[in-house]
Amino acid sequence: MNWLELAERVLNGNAPSREEALAVLRSPESDVPSILDAAYRIRRHHHGNKVKVHILLNAKMGGCPEDCGFCSQSAHYETPVDRHKLMTREEILEQARAAADSGAWKFCIVTATRGPSDKDLEVICGAVEEIKRTLKINVCTSLGTLTPDKARRLKEAGVDKFNHNLETAERHFPDVVGTHTYQDRVSTVKIAKQAGMEACCGGIIGMGESDEDVVDLAFALRELGVESIPVNFLDPRPGTPMQSQGRLTPTYCLKTLAMFRFVNPSRDIRAAGGREVNLRSLQPLALYAANSIFTNGYLTTPGNDENADIRMIRDMGFEVLLPEGNGQPVVGFARVDQLEAG
């Protein structure tokens, strides 16, 4: 297949077919440079050479009543993850200030729960209101399932995006989660969008799904019209049902990111959890398809620190995109410069 021709058709407003998307995933390793070149043409058209850096806060850890087979925070499994109740408003604010000082585009507040209680929602909304009043940073929350009323309260507090991943294709979903349905997740995404928040919604690749499932997930996200797509790669967690699942190859991860870019050309595509251990030395190449990353680790697993990620962004010829109105120097850039000078 001529990948540049496919990119041109996508740029002209023509979605790839499912067969073409499958062809990306099943292409030979020798095609990876050409696929990334084609994906980069689309990425550059919509996002230039900018990279959005996101920082996660696990504000309420462990003890989740859901049985997601990949998650070490589930109360259904014996895992090494500690439990802690919801952080206070002041603790959340402190973490948000650190994220804003580092030049992060978005601060993501995450809780391990089926859905936010009224008490937890009050704390989170209070923190978000103060963040939006005092800091120049976008805010995303990931709090489980929503009702229209709770979605409205989050929007009024100033939440920009709500994260609720589909995780995998509808066909494969019952093999991953048993305590709620795929349609439950779709419903929450729609409720968040109806309340006026943008949707951050993606999935995890490497949970035993087929190539067809990966493609179906990409098209489901397109059909939902989500604005931001985190593409996670499974990092198997001890004690979970998926602890023995093998990791993906770096080239398959790159092809996956490119396929998501072809199918969702204008959206934020994020190289998310598991990129360090699955992409390994090929991590920098992810920026040709993805225009955003997480830094400073994930919910229960470590990741690259800020210095390493900013160095990677700069070395690849990209630059960090600051939130609108945030003109302060990026702290991480200063540290990288000091390291280079030393």
WOLINVEN-V97100 format. One record per pair of residues at least 6 apart in sequence whose C-alpha atoms are under 8 Angstrom apart, sorted by the first residue. I is the first residue (numbers start at 1). GAP is how many residues later the second one is. If there is no record, write none. Layout:
i->[I/I]
gap->[GAP/GAP]
This chain:
i->[3/3/3/4/4/4/4/6/6/7/7/7/7/7/9/9/10/10/10/10/11/11/15/15/16/16/18/21/21/21/21/22/22/22/24/24/24/24/24/25/25/25/25/25/29/32/32/32/35/35/36/36/36/36/36/36/37/39/39/39/39/39/39/40/40/42/42/42/42/43/43/43/43/43/43/43/46/46/47/47/49/49/49/50/50/50/50/50/51/51/51/51/51/51/51/51/51/52/52/52/52/52/52/52/52/52/53/53/53/53/53/53/53/53/53/53/54/54/54/54/54/54/54/54/54/55/55/55/55/55/55/55/55/55/56/56/56/56/56/56/56/56/56/56/57/57/57/57/57/57/58/58/58/58/58/59/59/59/59/59/59/59/60/60/60/60/60/60/60/60/61/61/61/61/61/61/61/61/62/62/62/62/62/62/62/62/62/63/63/63/63/63/63/64/64/64/64/64/64/65/65/65/65/65/66/66/66/66/66/66/66/66/66/67/67/67/67/67/67/68/68/68/68/68/69/69/69/69/69/70/70/70/70/70/70/70/70/70/71/71/72/72/72/72/72/72/72/72/73/73/73/77/77/78/78/79/79/79/79/80/80/81/86/86/88/89/89/89/89/90/92/93/93/93/96/96/97/97/99/100/100/100/100/101/101/102/102/102/103/103/103/103/103/103/103/104/104/104/105/105/105/105/105/106/106/106/106/106/107/107/107/107/108/108/108/108/109/109/109/109/109/110/110/110/111/111/111/112/112/113/113/114/114/114/115/115/115/115/116/116/116/116/121/125/125/125/125/126/128/128/128/128/129/129/131/132/132/136/136/136/136/137/137/138/138/138/139/139/139/139/140/140/140/140/140/141/141/141/141/142/142/142/143/143/144/145/145/145/145/146/146/146/147/147/148/148/148/151/151/151/152/155/155/155/159/160/160/161/161/161/161/162/162/162/162/162/162/163/163/163/163/164/164/164/164/164/164/164/165/165/165/165/165/166/166/166/166/166/166/166/167/167/167/167/168/168/168/168/168/168/168/169/169/169/169/169/170/170/171/172/172/173/173/174/174/176/189/189/190/192/192/193/198/198/198/199/199/199/200/200/200/200/200/201/201/201/201/201/201/202/202/202/202/202/202/203/203/203/203/203/204/204/204/204/205/205/205/205/205/206/206/206/206/206/206/207/207/207/208/215/218/218/218/218/219/219/221/221/222/222/226/227/227/228/228/228/228/229/229/229/229/230/230/230/230/231/231/231/231/231/231/232/232/232/232/232/233/233/233/233/233/233/233/234/234/234/234/235/235/235/235/235/236/236/236/236/236/236/237/247/248/249/249/250/250/250/250/251/253/253/254/254/254/254/257/257/257/257/257/258/258/260/261/261/261/261/268/268/268/269/269/269/269/270/270/270/270/270/271/271/271/271/271/272/272/273/273/274/275/276/276/276/284/284/284/287/295/295/295/295/295/296/296/296/296/296/297/297/297/306/307/307/307/307/310/310/310/310/311/311/313/313]
gap->[31/32/35/30/31/33/34/10/32/31/32/34/35/255/6/7/6/32/252/255/31/254/247/248/246/247/197/194/238/241/242/189/190/193/11/231/232/234/235/186/227/230/231/234/222/219/222/223/220/223/218/219/222/249/252/253/251/219/220/222/223/249/250/248/249/219/220/223/224/218/222/223/245/246/247/248/219/220/219/244/268/269/270/241/268/269/270/271/236/240/241/242/262/267/268/269/270/52/53/54/239/240/241/268/269/270/50/51/52/53/239/240/241/242/267/268/50/51/52/53/54/238/239/240/241/44/49/51/52/53/239/240/241/242/51/52/53/54/238/239/240/241/242/243/38/50/51/52/53/242/51/52/53/54/241/26/27/28/33/50/51/52/23/24/25/26/27/50/51/52/12/21/22/23/24/25/50/51/10/11/12/13/19/20/21/22/50/10/11/12/20/49/50/9/10/11/48/49/50/9/10/11/48/49/8/9/10/47/48/111/112/113/114/7/8/9/110/111/112/6/108/109/110/111/107/108/171/172/173/106/137/164/166/167/170/171/172/173/166/169/7/8/9/165/166/167/168/228/6/8/39/162/163/161/162/158/159/160/161/158/159/219/25/34/35/34/35/37/38/37/35/34/37/38/11/35/34/38/8/7/35/36/37/229/230/228/229/230/217/219/225/226/227/228/229/33/218/219/32/33/216/217/218/31/32/33/34/217/30/31/32/33/31/32/33/34/30/31/32/33/34/31/32/33/31/32/33/31/32/30/31/29/30/31/28/29/30/31/27/28/29/30/29/28/29/32/33/31/11/29/30/31/28/29/6/6/26/187/188/189/190/186/189/21/22/185/19/20/21/22/19/20/21/22/23/18/20/21/22/20/21/22/20/21/20/19/39/40/43/42/45/46/41/44/43/44/47/40/41/44/43/40/41/42/38/37/38/36/37/38/39/27/30/35/36/37/38/26/36/37/38/21/24/25/35/36/37/38/20/35/36/37/38/16/19/20/35/36/37/51/6/35/36/37/35/36/37/41/45/46/49/44/45/47/48/51/12/47/42/37/41/8/9/7/8/31/10/12/34/6/7/6/28/29/30/27/28/29/26/27/28/29/30/20/25/26/27/28/29/19/26/27/28/29/30/14/26/27/28/29/27/28/29/30/9/26/27/28/29/27/28/39/40/41/42/27/35/38/37/44/41/42/45/46/44/45/8/43/41/42/41/40/41/39/40/41/42/38/39/40/41/39/40/41/42/26/38/39/40/41/42/39/40/41/42/43/15/20/39/40/41/42/45/13/14/39/40/12/38/39/42/43/6/7/8/9/10/11/6/31/30/29/30/28/29/30/32/28/25/26/25/31/32/35/12/14/29/32/33/31/32/9/6/8/28/29/22/23/24/20/21/22/23/20/21/22/23/24/15/19/21/22/23/21/22/21/25/29/8/7/27/28/28/29/32/26/8/9/10/11/14/6/7/8/9/10/6/7/8/26/25/26/28/29/10/22/23/26/22/25/6/7]
